[in-house]
């Protein structure tokens, strides 16, 4: 081990020969999903408000 240069001796998990995979989504796709989720949330909130409103009338 005396002939091994400690500056270049690297046992890290990173593979220098592997390609750098970028699995990021497009910003427009993220915005579309946020819009869809907001619409679903709004619909659910309206349903909950209707249920709560009906329960208030029964009391």
Helices and strands as residue ranges (DSSP letters): H 27-58
